[in-house]
Amino acid sequence: MTSGDSSSVSAPAGASPANRRRATLAAVGEAATRGDGASASAHGDPFSRPLAELAKLVGADQIDGPEHLEIAGLNTLDHAGPADLTFIGSERHAARWIESKALAALVTQGVEVPGHDPTRRSLLRVRDADLAMAKLLALFAPPDLNAPTPGIAEDATIHPDADVDSTAVIRPGVRIGRGAVIGPRTVIEENVVIGPLVRIGTECVLRAGVVVRDRCEIGDRVSIHPNAVIGADGFGYRPDGRGGLIKIPHIGIVVIHDDVEVGACVTIDRAKFGRTEIGPHSKLDNLVQIGHNVRIGRGCALSAQVGIAGSVTVGDFVLMGGKAGVADHIRIGNQVKVAAYTGVMRDAEDGEILVGTPAMPSKLFWRLQAALFRFAGLPKSALSRRNGS
């Protein structure tokens, strides 16, 4: 290719269409930084976006570098290609910018990026790089190959007394019980089972294999991923005095409020009486177990394999790391953070950060760890996360 001749750009023979597109845009980006005036849109690429347009979309306060670049995709610092936009949220990640192949990056305000060359690449200064990237991910998402068409599949089984909105999507193999209500623009994917008297709101998505048992209630804009089970019996037994166990009936329900996301294979047990409740905007990762009569507050996030025993109350905006466990009848306050693998066996006050088993305040936990390491004659570096603690 001669200098400034962007029309002669080519990718290696046998390259995929996506890689050919990226090669073209990368060369165009180089041409743009030289002032050739070329743009990827001139090549007819329907997937690229002008950097200036993306900056406006995420509310960037400043563009440190060329504004007329074209962005073909999004990726991490380590995996971004020469036509991609990446993101930098901390000084630790900023140090890797100089080695990244990315054409541009979203950068959280206040983070210094060493080695940046504003004549070749651009930095978009934003309030929060992670949140800004979340906005752009929706823009660059590939088209849904299974875009829903309103209607009921021929082999779906719908009880005559069920009320399914005409704008809902009911896929093959779905079973909907007597008196169930399915709201407008809700999508029920293949082989979902919805029990009698279940109520599901507007614009929900229930992925393949979900089970919602009788009388449970789901609000608006709720997303439930494959094979989750809502409303199974709670785990309740009592000795019968003869060496066996008597099963305790659970006659309550599960209520999931608006804008909740439930991961794959999550189980939320119905209440013994009353309700098990998931508050609005809360997010449950895959394989989370919620026991009977648990109440989760607003805006909570529970990572994979968290287990919460019966009758626990969790406040608002609580975060729990993977495999954390909570004993029955515990009360956890607002904005509590529970580290991964922590076992909570006592009530937690608002704002506490809990670590270890049994759970204790994080500062106490690390003091005890340091004392233990000193007693064993181990160096401080053994406590570093970089060394596997």
C-alpha positions as CSV (number, residue, x, y, z in Angstrom):
1,M,0.0,0.0,0.0
2,T,1.4,3.4,-0.9
3,S,1.2,6.2,1.7
4,G,-2.2,7.7,1.9
5,D,-3.8,5.1,-0.4
6,S,-6.4,3.6,1.9
7,S,-8.3,2.0,-1.0
8,S,-5.6,-0.6,-1.5
9,V,-5.9,-2.1,2.0
10,S,-6.1,-5.9,2.2
11,A,-6.1,-8.6,4.8
12,P,-4.1,-11.9,4.5
13,A,-5.6,-14.5,2.2
14,G,-8.1,-16.7,4.0
15,A,-8.9,-14.2,6.7
16,S,-12.5,-14.2,8.0
17,P,-14.8,-11.3,6.9
18,A,-14.6,-9.9,10.5
19,N,-10.8,-9.9,10.4
20,R,-10.8,-8.4,6.9
21,R,-13.1,-5.6,8.1
22,R,-10.8,-5.0,11.1
23,A,-7.7,-4.8,8.9
24,T,-9.4,-2.3,6.6
25,L,-10.5,-0.1,9.5
26,A,-7.1,-0.3,11.2
27,A,-5.5,1.0,8.0
28,V,-8.1,3.7,7.7
29,G,-7.5,4.7,11.3
30,E,-3.8,5.1,10.5
31,A,-4.7,7.2,7.5
32,A,-7.0,9.3,9.5
33,T,-4.2,10.1,12.0
34,R,-2.0,11.2,9.1
35,G,-4.8,13.6,8.0
36,D,-5.7,11.7,4.8
37,G,-9.4,12.4,5.5
38,A,-10.3,8.7,4.8
39,S,-13.0,7.2,7.0
40,A,-14.2,3.6,7.4
41,S,-17.7,4.6,6.5
42,A,-16.4,5.2,3.0
43,H,-15.8,1.5,2.8
44,G,-19.4,0.8,3.5
45,D,-18.9,-1.0,6.8
46,P,-22.3,-1.0,8.5
47,F,-20.8,-2.1,11.9
48,S,-18.3,0.7,12.5
49,R,-19.0,3.8,14.5
50,P,-17.3,7.2,14.5
51,L,-15.4,7.8,17.7
52,A,-16.9,11.3,18.0
53,E,-20.4,9.7,18.0
54,L,-19.4,7.2,20.7
55,A,-17.9,10.0,22.8
56,K,-21.2,11.9,22.6
57,L,-23.2,8.7,23.5
58,V,-21.2,8.1,26.7
59,G,-20.9,11.8,27.7
60,A,-17.1,12.0,27.4
61,D,-15.7,15.2,28.8
62,Q,-12.6,15.1,26.7
63,I,-11.1,13.3,23.7
64,D,-7.3,13.1,24.1
65,G,-6.3,12.3,20.5
66,P,-7.8,12.2,17.0
67,E,-11.6,12.5,17.0
68,H,-12.2,11.2,13.4
69,L,-11.3,7.6,14.0
70,E,-13.7,4.7,13.2
71,I,-14.3,2.0,15.8
72,A,-15.1,-1.6,14.6
73,G,-15.6,-3.3,17.9
74,L,-15.0,-3.5,21.6
75,N,-12.6,-5.6,23.6
76,T,-10.3,-5.8,26.6
77,L,-6.9,-4.2,26.7
78,D,-5.2,-7.5,26.1
79,H,-7.4,-8.7,23.3
80,A,-8.4,-5.5,21.5
81,G,-7.5,-5.2,17.8
82,P,-6.2,-2.2,15.9
83,A,-9.7,-1.0,15.2
84,D,-11.2,-1.6,18.6
85,L,-12.2,0.5,21.6
86,T,-11.2,-0.7,25.0
87,F,-11.6,0.7,28.6
88,I,-9.3,1.6,31.5
89,G,-10.8,2.0,34.9
90,S,-7.7,2.1,37.2
91,E,-4.0,2.9,37.2
92,R,-3.1,-0.8,37.2
93,H,-4.9,-1.3,33.9
94,A,-3.6,2.0,32.5
95,A,0.0,0.7,32.6
96,R,-1.0,-1.9,30.0
97,W,-2.2,0.7,27.5
98,I,1.2,1.2,25.8
99,E,1.2,-2.6,24.9
100,S,-2.4,-2.7,23.8
101,K,-3.3,-2.7,20.1
102,A,-6.5,-0.9,20.7
103,L,-7.2,2.3,18.6
104,A,-9.0,4.1,21.5
105,A,-10.0,3.7,25.1
106,L,-12.6,4.9,27.6
107,V,-10.7,6.1,30.7
108,T,-12.2,6.9,34.1
109,Q,-11.6,10.5,35.1
110,G,-8.4,11.0,37.2
111,V,-6.6,7.9,35.9
112,E,-3.3,8.7,34.3
113,V,-2.3,6.7,31.2
114,P,1.5,6.5,30.8
115,G,2.9,6.3,27.3
116,H,-0.2,7.6,25.5
117,D,0.6,9.0,22.0
118,P,-2.3,11.4,21.1
119,T,-1.1,11.7,17.5
120,R,-2.0,8.0,16.9
121,R,-4.6,6.9,19.4
122,S,-7.4,8.5,21.4
123,L,-8.5,8.4,25.0
124,L,-12.1,9.3,25.9
125,R,-12.3,10.7,29.5
126,V,-15.5,9.6,31.2
127,R,-16.9,9.5,34.7
128,D,-16.8,5.7,34.9
129,A,-15.2,3.6,32.1
130,D,-17.0,0.5,33.1
131,L,-20.4,2.1,32.9
132,A,-19.6,3.8,29.7
133,M,-18.5,0.5,28.2
134,A,-21.8,-1.1,29.3
135,K,-23.7,1.5,27.2
136,L,-21.6,0.7,24.1
137,L,-21.9,-3.1,24.5
138,A,-25.6,-2.8,23.7
139,L,-24.8,-0.7,20.6
140,F,-22.2,-3.2,19.3
141,A,-24.2,-6.4,20.2
142,P,-24.7,-8.8,17.3
143,P,-28.2,-9.0,16.0
144,D,-30.5,-11.5,17.8
145,L,-30.7,-14.5,15.5
146,N,-33.8,-15.6,17.4
147,A,-35.6,-12.3,17.4
148,P,-39.0,-12.9,18.9
149,T,-42.2,-12.8,16.8
150,P,-45.4,-12.4,18.9
151,G,-47.6,-15.4,18.9
152,I,-48.0,-18.9,20.4
153,A,-46.1,-21.9,19.0
154,E,-48.4,-24.7,17.7
155,D,-47.0,-27.3,20.2
156,A,-47.2,-25.0,23.2
157,T,-49.7,-26.2,25.8
158,I,-51.8,-23.3,27.2
159,H,-54.6,-23.9,29.7
160,P,-57.9,-22.4,28.4
161,D,-58.2,-20.3,31.6
162,A,-54.7,-18.8,31.2
163,D,-54.4,-15.1,30.1
164,V,-51.6,-14.6,27.6
165,D,-51.2,-11.1,26.1
166,S,-51.4,-11.0,22.3
167,T,-48.0,-9.4,22.2
168,A,-46.3,-12.1,24.2
169,V,-44.0,-14.7,22.5
170,I,-44.6,-18.3,23.5
171,R,-42.0,-20.7,22.0
172,P,-42.4,-24.5,21.3
173,G,-42.8,-26.9,24.2
174,V,-44.0,-24.3,26.7
175,R,-46.7,-25.3,29.2
176,I,-48.8,-22.7,30.9
177,G,-51.2,-23.7,33.7
178,R,-54.7,-22.7,34.7
179,G,-55.2,-19.1,35.6
180,A,-51.7,-18.0,34.8
181,V,-51.2,-14.4,33.4
182,I,-48.5,-13.5,30.9
183,G,-48.0,-9.8,30.4
184,P,-47.3,-7.7,27.2
185,R,-44.1,-8.3,25.2
186,T,-42.9,-11.0,27.5
187,V,-40.9,-13.8,25.9
188,I,-41.3,-17.4,27.1
189,E,-38.6,-19.6,25.5
190,E,-38.6,-23.3,24.7
191,N,-39.8,-25.9,27.3
192,V,-40.6,-23.4,30.1
193,V,-43.1,-24.6,32.6
194,I,-45.4,-22.1,34.2
195,G,-47.7,-23.4,37.0
196,P,-51.3,-22.5,37.8
197,L,-52.1,-18.9,38.9
198,V,-48.6,-17.6,38.2
199,R,-48.4,-13.9,37.3
200,I,-45.7,-12.6,35.0
201,G,-45.4,-8.9,34.1
202,T,-44.4,-6.8,31.1
203,E,-41.3,-7.3,29.0
204,C,-40.0,-10.3,30.9
205,V,-37.7,-13.0,29.4
206,L,-37.8,-16.5,30.6
207,R,-35.1,-18.6,28.9
208,A,-35.3,-22.2,28.0
209,G,-36.1,-24.7,30.7
210,V,-37.2,-22.3,33.4
211,V,-39.8,-23.6,35.9
212,V,-42.1,-21.2,37.7
213,R,-44.3,-23.1,40.1
214,D,-47.9,-22.3,41.1
215,R,-49.0,-18.9,42.4
216,C,-45.5,-17.3,42.2
217,E,-45.4,-13.6,41.0
218,I,-42.8,-12.0,38.7
219,G,-42.8,-8.3,38.1
220,D,-41.9,-6.3,35.0
221,R,-38.6,-6.5,32.9
222,V,-37.4,-9.6,34.8
223,S,-34.9,-11.8,33.1
224,I,-34.6,-15.5,34.2
225,H,-31.8,-17.6,32.6
226,P,-32.0,-21.2,31.6
227,N,-33.1,-23.9,34.0
228,A,-33.7,-21.7,37.0
229,V,-36.5,-23.0,39.3
230,I,-38.8,-20.5,41.0
231,G,-41.0,-21.8,43.8
232,A,-39.7,-25.2,44.6
233,D,-40.5,-26.5,48.1
234,G,-38.4,-25.1,50.9
235,F,-36.0,-27.4,52.7
236,G,-37.9,-28.1,55.9
237,Y,-38.1,-31.3,57.9
238,R,-38.5,-32.4,61.6
239,P,-37.7,-35.6,63.3
240,D,-40.7,-37.8,63.7
241,G,-39.5,-39.5,66.9
242,R,-39.2,-42.9,65.2
243,G,-35.9,-42.3,63.4
244,G,-37.4,-40.6,60.3
245,L,-38.1,-37.1,59.1
246,I,-41.4,-35.4,58.6
247,K,-41.6,-33.0,55.6
248,I,-42.9,-29.5,56.6
249,P,-45.4,-28.2,54.0
250,H,-44.5,-24.9,52.3
251,I,-47.6,-23.1,51.2
252,G,-46.3,-19.7,50.5
253,I,-45.0,-18.2,47.3
254,V,-42.0,-16.4,45.6
255,V,-42.3,-12.8,44.6
256,I,-39.7,-11.4,42.2
257,H,-39.9,-7.6,41.8
258,D,-39.2,-5.4,38.8
259,D,-35.9,-5.3,36.9
260,V,-34.4,-8.4,38.6
261,E,-32.1,-10.8,36.7
262,V,-31.9,-14.4,37.8
263,G,-28.9,-16.5,36.5
264,A,-28.9,-20.0,35.1
265,C,-29.7,-22.8,37.4
266,V,-30.7,-20.5,40.3
267,T,-33.2,-22.0,42.8
268,I,-35.5,-19.7,44.8
269,D,-37.6,-21.7,47.3
270,R,-41.2,-20.9,48.1
271,A,-42.0,-19.7,51.6
272,K,-43.4,-21.9,54.4
273,F,-46.1,-19.2,54.7
274,G,-46.1,-15.7,53.3
275,R,-43.4,-15.1,50.6
276,T,-39.8,-15.4,49.6
277,E,-39.0,-12.1,48.1
278,I,-36.3,-10.7,45.7
279,G,-36.2,-6.9,45.7
280,P,-36.2,-4.6,42.6
281,H,-33.0,-4.3,40.5
282,S,-31.3,-7.2,42.4
283,K,-29.1,-9.6,40.4
284,L,-28.5,-13.2,41.1
285,D,-25.6,-15.0,39.4
286,N,-25.7,-18.6,38.2
287,L,-26.2,-21.4,40.8
288,V,-27.4,-19.2,43.6
289,Q,-29.6,-20.8,46.2
290,I,-32.2,-18.8,48.1
291,G,-34.0,-20.6,50.9
292,H,-37.6,-20.3,52.0
293,N,-38.9,-17.0,53.5
294,V,-35.7,-15.1,52.5
295,R,-36.1,-11.4,51.8
296,I,-33.5,-9.8,49.5
297,G,-33.6,-6.0,49.3
298,R,-33.2,-3.6,46.5
299,G,-30.1,-3.5,44.2
300,C,-28.3,-6.5,45.7
301,A,-25.8,-8.5,43.7
302,L,-25.1,-12.1,44.7
303,S,-22.2,-13.9,42.9
304,A,-22.2,-17.6,41.8
305,Q,-22.9,-20.3,44.3
306,V,-24.0,-18.0,47.1
307,G,-26.3,-19.9,49.5
308,I,-28.8,-18.2,51.8
309,A,-30.6,-20.4,54.4
310,G,-34.2,-19.9,55.4
311,S,-35.7,-16.7,56.9
312,V,-32.7,-14.5,56.2
313,T,-33.3,-10.8,55.7
314,V,-30.9,-9.0,53.4
315,G,-30.9,-5.2,53.2
316,D,-30.5,-2.9,50.2
317,F,-27.4,-2.8,47.9
318,V,-25.7,-5.7,49.5
319,L,-22.8,-7.5,47.7
320,M,-21.9,-11.1,48.2
321,G,-18.9,-12.8,46.6
322,G,-18.9,-16.3,45.2
323,K,-19.7,-19.3,47.5
324,A,-20.5,-17.0,50.5
325,G,-23.0,-18.6,52.8
326,V,-25.5,-17.2,55.3
327,A,-27.0,-19.2,58.2
328,D,-30.7,-19.2,58.8
329,H,-32.6,-16.3,60.5
330,I,-29.7,-13.9,60.1
331,R,-30.3,-10.1,59.4
332,I,-27.9,-8.4,57.1
333,G,-28.0,-4.6,56.9
334,N,-27.8,-2.2,54.0
335,Q,-24.7,-1.8,51.9
336,V,-23.0,-4.8,53.5
337,K,-20.1,-6.5,51.5
338,V,-19.5,-10.2,52.1
339,A,-16.3,-11.6,50.6
340,A,-16.1,-14.8,48.7
341,Y,-16.2,-18.0,50.7
342,T,-17.3,-16.1,53.8
343,G,-19.7,-17.9,56.3
344,V,-22.1,-15.4,57.9
345,M,-23.3,-16.7,61.3
346,R,-24.3,-13.5,63.0
347,D,-26.3,-10.4,62.1
348,A,-24.4,-7.7,60.1
349,E,-24.8,-4.0,60.7
350,D,-25.2,-1.4,57.9
351,G,-22.0,-0.9,55.8
352,E,-20.0,-3.8,57.3
353,I,-17.4,-5.6,55.2
354,L,-17.3,-9.2,56.3
355,V,-14.5,-11.8,55.6
356,G,-13.8,-15.3,56.7
357,T,-15.5,-18.2,58.5
358,P,-17.0,-17.4,60.9
359,A,-17.5,-13.9,59.3
360,M,-15.7,-11.0,61.0
361,P,-14.9,-7.4,60.0
362,S,-12.3,-7.3,57.3
363,K,-9.8,-5.3,59.3
364,L,-9.9,-7.8,62.1
365,F,-9.6,-10.7,59.7
366,W,-6.4,-9.3,58.1
367,R,-4.9,-8.4,61.5
368,L,-5.5,-12.0,62.6
369,Q,-4.0,-13.3,59.4
370,A,-0.9,-11.1,59.9
371,A,-0.5,-12.2,63.5
372,L,-0.8,-15.9,62.4
373,F,1.8,-15.4,59.7
374,R,4.2,-13.6,62.1
375,F,3.7,-16.5,64.5
376,A,4.6,-19.0,61.8
377,G,7.6,-16.9,60.7
378,L,6.2,-16.2,57.2
379,P,7.0,-13.0,55.3
380,K,4.4,-10.3,54.8
381,S,4.4,-11.0,51.1
382,A,2.7,-14.3,51.8
383,L,-0.5,-12.3,52.5
384,S,-0.4,-10.6,49.1
385,R,-3.3,-11.4,46.8
386,R,-0.6,-11.7,44.1
387,N,0.7,-14.7,46.0
388,G,-2.6,-16.5,46.1
389,S,-4.2,-15.4,49.4
